[in-house]
């Protein structure tokens, strides 16, 4: 009797284990074949990584990685040979053919007894959405995942979530702030709003500038710098510095460069055609000049490999506004700031418009050129460009470009060019992995799409973007913010050890009330413990 029971149990477990083994199948995505310019060869691994992520279905279809290197299969027989050698249920092949800004995407899922080909004609800007659609078709028509995906989405995504996350993948479920949505009533707002300040700000930073353990907010006007302290629902003014009326302040940063515990307020400024940058300290409740007449436009960038805040600078060129390869790390020697190591940057990068995104042991270089974000590899190879406008500002100045040996033309003879500095590019790592994201403004203006010098943005959003292997993709964004986004960053205004998304805006009263523009600070608490990609 016991022997019969044992045999029955053995038969039961062998059948059930076989059933479970049959449930989970495997697939292998080979690197894509790229036919086109060399600068797009990175898509071979990028498209493979993206497709692998989109097709993985825990408990049903698991991706296999292989150390074997195969030439791209030229026929069905070669593909089946790899399928058998790797012992997977499906082999996924893909190729991308690029001609100008157009491309052809061809993907094929192959099993022992059938083949599922997909071909899409698209543009480079729409390559990621096209890959998404191909992945969806394979999931639905090959992996029979349609109903299961729907069920998982219904259980994973909160019905009343006030957060907009990765719009191209519905498999991300996390929560940062209920205000990050387009819809919602006033009672649902989870943000702090300051009183209206009676000036027009053009820059903002925050930090413990006086070494008292509390975070202060520093706001920059066209020729003034203000310091405030947040107390309950108000910003309390602490001090103001007034630069000469002929000065125009361009950008503001904060860093303790001399390690004395008092962060320097770093201002890039011009006076007519001359650079007049300067630094301030806030000591004894007063804003004091630390260094003036610095002949460089300044910025703070976290430079690889240590990604420590580093002062970089650039001078105006003799012929062009900015000469190529003219951004330097700056060091202070004998009381003066001098150029040290040259920063290796791609074309169109200047002191204001670049940052680095660590990606594990590597990094991406982001450059804002003409209000579009260009992504470069660590070797300065161009990899992607955003179709949307980001980090556009109205802060800028006119300039002339001349031929070598010729003086600058008269204003009455030639129309000057107009240069606008980039908005802030904020690298961050809210989810705690080894890949950083980018926080950046997304200005919204219908008129600005048609007129290059029209820089009035009545509303906007803050976006958090991440590198998905092919381009910068949306991770999350705020609801639409009414007003012109001036500056933003992650600061601990509440002094509770948790970062907040702090946004400085100028109110937009319309064309008839430009003299009534005010400055307002918004603060969004972030629940970072539950974020994920």
N, C-alpha and C positions, 0 to 999 in steps of 0.2 A: 504493500500500500504506500509506504513512504517513498519507495522507488518510483512509483507512478506519479506521486505528487511532485517529486524532484524533477522528473522528466517534463511534466507539464509546466512547472515554473521555468525550467530552462528554455522550453519552447516559447513560452510567453515573452521572456526577456529578450530572446533572440529575435522574435518578430517585432517587438516594440522598438528595440534598438535599431533594427533595420529600417523601421518606419521613420524614426527620428533622423537616421542618417540620410534617408532619402529626402527629407524635408529641406535640409540645408545644402544648397548647391554652390558651386564655385565658378568664378569667371576671372579672366585675365585681360586687362586692357594693355595693349602694346603702345609704345610711344608713337605719336602720329607722324605721318610722312608729310613734310612741308615742302611745297613747290612754290618758291617765291624768293624775294630778297633775303639776304643773310640775316638782317636785323629781326626777322620774324621766326628764326629757327628755335627760339625759346618756346614757341607754341607747341613744339613736339611733346615736351614733358608737361607743359601747363595744361594742355587739353586732356592729356592722359589722366593727370591728377584730378581735374575737375570731373571728368566722366566717371572715374572710379568712385569718387565721393557720392555722386548723384545716383549711382546704380547699387551701392551697398545697401543691403536690406537685412539687418541682423536677424538671425534665425532662419532666413530663407536663402539669401544670396550673399556670399562673402567674397571679397576681393582677394586674389592671390598676388603676391609680389614675387618676382623671380630675379635671380642674379644672372641668369642666362641672357646673352645678347643675341638677338635674332635679326637678320636682314628683313626688311619689310616684305611680307609674303606677296608674291606676284600672281598667285593663282590659288584656287580652292585646295589643291593637293598640298601645297606648302603650308597653308593655314591649318589644315587638318593634322599635319605632321606635328606642328607646334602644340595643337590642342591635345594630342595624344601624349606627347612628351611631358607636358606640364600637368597632365591628368586633371584638367578642368572641364566643366560642363559647357562653358561658353568662352569663345575667344572674340574680343572686340577689337576691330581694326578701324583706323581712321586716317583720312588724309585731308589736308587743307591746301588748296591752290589759290594763290594770291596774285591778282593782276590789278595794279593801281590800288584804288580803295574798294575794289570788289573782290569777293572770294567765293570759292566753291567748297562746300563742306560735304564730305562723303564718309559715312560710317557704316560698318557692317558687323552684325552679331552672328557668329557662326557656331553651330553645334555639330554633332556627328551626322545628323540627318536633315538639317535645314539651314538656310541662310536668310538673314533679314537685313537687306540693304536700305540705307536712307541717304538721300542726296538733297542738299539745300543750297540754293543760290542766294547769297546775302552780301552785306557790306562788312567791312572790318569793324565798324562801330556796333553792328548787330551780331557779331560773332558769338558773344557770350549767350544772349537770348536764344540764338539758333542752336547752340549746343544744349541748352536747357530743354528745348523742345524735342531734340533728338533723344536725349536721356529719358524724357517722359514717355516717348513712344516705345522705347525699348522696355521700360518698366511695365508699361501697360500691355503691349502686344506680344512681348517675348517672355517677360517674367510674370505676367498675369498679376500685376501688382495694383491695378486700378482701384478696386474696392478696398483692399487692405490699406493703401495709402490714405484713402479718404477717411477710413475709420481712425487711423493713427492721428491724422491732422485734427479730427474732431476732438480727440481726447487730449492732445498735447497743447493746442493753442487755446488760451483762455477766451471764453466767449466775449467777456467785457474788457479785454485787454486794451489799455490806453497807450499802447506802444507799437510803433511801426518798426519792424525788424527787417532783415534781409528780404527784399521784395522779389528776388529771383529764386529763393528757396524757402519753401514753407516748412522745412524740417528743423528750423531753429526756433527754440522756445526759451525765452528768458525775459527778464523784467528789470528795467532800470528805473523808470519814473513814469507815473500814470499820465504825466503831461505830454509825453512824447507821442502824440497822436493828433490828427487833424480835427477830431470831433470831441465834444465834451462840454459840459456846462461849467459855470463859474464855481459851483460848489465842489467840482471835481479837481480844481487846480491844486497841484502840489508844487508850489514854487513860492519863492519870496520875491517881493517887488519893492524897490526903494521908492522914496518920494521923488518927484520931478526936480531935477537940478537945473538951475537957470543959466545954463551955458551949453555949448555944442561941443561934445567930446569927440576926439578922433583917435583915442587909444586908451587902453586899460591894462594894468597888471595888478597883481595882489600878492602879498607876502608879508613876513614879519620884518618890516623895514627899519624899525627902531630897536630891535633886539629885546622886546619886552614880553615875548612869548605869545603875542596876539597878532592876528593877521589884519593888515590894513589894505585898503584899496587905493591905488594911485591912478588918477585920471589925467589925461593930457588934452589940452585945448590947442588951438593954433599957435599960441605963444605963452601958455600958462600950464603949470603943473599943480594939481591939487591932491591932497591926501585926506582920506576919510576913514572913519572907523564905524563898523556896523554895530548898532546898538538897538536891539529889539527890531522895530520896523523902520528904523531911520538910519541914514548915513550922517554921522556927526563929523563936520569939517574940523581938521586938525591944523593944516598949514597950506599955504599957497606960495608958489614961486612964479615970478613974472619975468620972462625973458624979454629982451628988447622988442619993440613993436615990429621991427623989420625982420625979425626971425620968423621962420615957418618950421614948426615942429612936425616931423614926419612919422616917426615910430618910437615906441617905448619898450624897454625891457628891464628886467630886474635880475641882478646876480651879485653875489658877494665875491668880487674879483680878488680882493686883497686878504680875504679870510679873516677879517677883524670882527665878524659877527654882525656888521651893519651892511645890508645889501645896498649896492649902488643902483640908483635909478638912472638908466642909460638912455639918452635921448639922441636920436639923429635929427639934425637941424640944418637948414640952409639960411643964408642971408644973401639975397640977390643971387649971384652966380657962385658963391663960395660956400663951402661946407663949414658949419659951425657947431658940430656936435659937442655935447657936454655931459657931465655926470653929476648927480646930486646925492647927498646923504640926508637922512632925517634923524637929527640928533638934538637933544634938548628942546624938543617940540618945534624945531625949526628946520626948514629945507635949506641946505647949505651947498654951495658949489664945491665939488671935489676936484674936478678937472674941466676946463673949458677950452674952446677953440681946437678941438680935436679934428684934424683934417680928413677924417674918414666918416663915411656913412656906416652905421654900426648895426649889428644884430647879434643875438645870442643863439647859437645852434649847438645841439648835442652831437658832437663829432665822433665817428667811429675811430677806433674799436671800443673805447671805454664809454662813449656816449655821455661824457661829462659836459656841462654847459661851458661853451667856449666862445670867447669874443672874436667875431670876425668883422672885417672892414673892407671898404672899397672906396676908391677915389673916382671923381669924374675923369673921363678921358679927354684927351686933347682934341681928337677929331670926332669920336663918337661919344655918346653919353657915358657908356661903360665899355671900356676896352675888353676884349676877350682875355680870359685867364688873369683877371685882376682882383679876385677875392682872396684875401689873406687872413690867416689867424694872426691876431694881434697880441703883442706882449708889451709890458711897460718896462722901459729901460731908462734909467736916469730921469725919471719923472715924465717921460714922453712915450706915447704909444707908437710902436713901430711894427712894420710888417715882418712876420716871421715865416712860417711855412705857407706856401701857396696851396689853396684848396682846389683840388682837381674837380672841375665841374663841366657838364656838357654845355653846348651852345644855348644862349638865351637865359642862362642862370645868372642872377646877380645877387647882391648881398641880402636882399629882402625876400627872395621868392623860392628858397629851397629848404628842404629838411630831409632827414634820414629816418627810415622805418626799419628797425632791426627785424630780421626774419630768421630766427635761430642763429646759426653761425654766420649768416650772410646778412645783407641789407638791401633795401630798395631806396633809391634816391628820387624824391618827388620835387618837381619844378613846376611852378605856376607861370606859364607863358601865355599871354593874351587871355587870361582868365580861364584857361583850361589846364588841368593837371596832367603833366607828362610823367610817366613812370620809367625810370632808368634802372638797369642792373648795377651791381657794384663795379662793373667795368665801364659804366657810362654808355651802355648800349640801350637805345630806345626800345621799350617793350609795350607801352600802351599810352593812350591819350583819352581823357574823358570827353564825351560829347557834351555834357552839361557844363555850365559856367560855375566856377567856384572862386571864392576868396577875392572877389572884385571889390575895389574901394573907389572912393572919389578923391582920395588924397594923391596929389601928384604935382607936376610942374612942367612948364614948357621948356623946350631946348631946341638947339639947331645942330645939325650935323654938317660938317664941311669936308672938302677935299684937303688932303695934306698940303700944307704951304699956303693955304688961303685963309683969310680971316673970316670971322663969323658974319653972315649977311645981315643987312639992315632989316629991322622988323617990318618995314614997309615993302620990302622986296620979296620976301619969302615967308610963307606961313610956317610957324614953328611946329615941331612935333609935340605931342603930349604924352608924357610918361606917367602912369599910375602905379604906385607901389602895390605889392601883393598884400592881401589880408594875411592874418596869422595862420600858420600851418602847425598844428599841435599834435605831435606824436604821443601816443598813450598806450597803456596796456592794462585796461580795466579788467580783463578776464584772467590775467595772471599767467598766460601761456608764454611761449617764447617768440610769438609773432605780434608785433605792434600794429595798432590801428592809427588812423589819421582823423582828427577832429578838425572840421573846416566849415566855413559858412557857405551857404547856397543862396545868394541873393536872387530875388525875384522881381523882374521889371519887364514889362512888355516893350516899352520904348527903347530900353537899353539893348534889345536884340537887334534893332535896326539902325541905331545911331551909336557909333563907337565911342564918342566923347560924351554921351549922355550917361551920367553916372549916378542918377538918383534911383535908389532902390527902396520903394515904400514898404516892402516886407521881405521876409527871408526865412530860412531854416538853418539849423545846425545839423550837419550830417557827420556820422562816424563811418568811415570807409575802411575796408580791409583788402589786402591783396589776395585774390582767390586763385592765383596761378596764371591768369590771363589778363586781368585788369583790376582796377579799383572797383570794388563792389560795395553796395550799401549794407551796412550792418544794422544801424538804427538812425533815426532822425527825430527831431522835435516836431511838434505841430507848428504851423505857420506862425511866425512872430510878426506882429504888426509894428512896423517901424524899420528904420535902417540899422542893420547889424553893424556895429562899429568895431567891436573886439570881443574876445571870448577866451576862456581858458578853464582849467581844472584847479580850483583853489578851495582851501578849507576855511571858508568865511565864518563858520560856526565854531571853529577851534575844537572840534570833537574828534579829530583824527580821520574823518571821512571826507573824500573829495566831493565837491559840488561843481556842476557845470554853471559857470558864471558868465553872463552875456551882458555886454554894454550896448544899448541901443539909443538912437536918436528918434524922437517922435517925428511923425510925418504928418503935418497938418494940411498938406496940399499946397498947390502952387500959390495960393493967395495968402498963405500964412507962414512963409519961410522965416520970418523974423520971430516966430513963436516956437521954434524948435527947442525942445528940452532934452535932457539926458536922463535915462532911467537904467538902473541895474536890476537884472533878473538873476535869480539863483535857483537852480534845480538840484535838490538832493538826489544822489545816485545810490541805488541799492546794488552794489557791485558784487555782492556775495553770490548772486544767482545768475550772473551773466555767463554766456557761452556762445561759441560760434558753431 
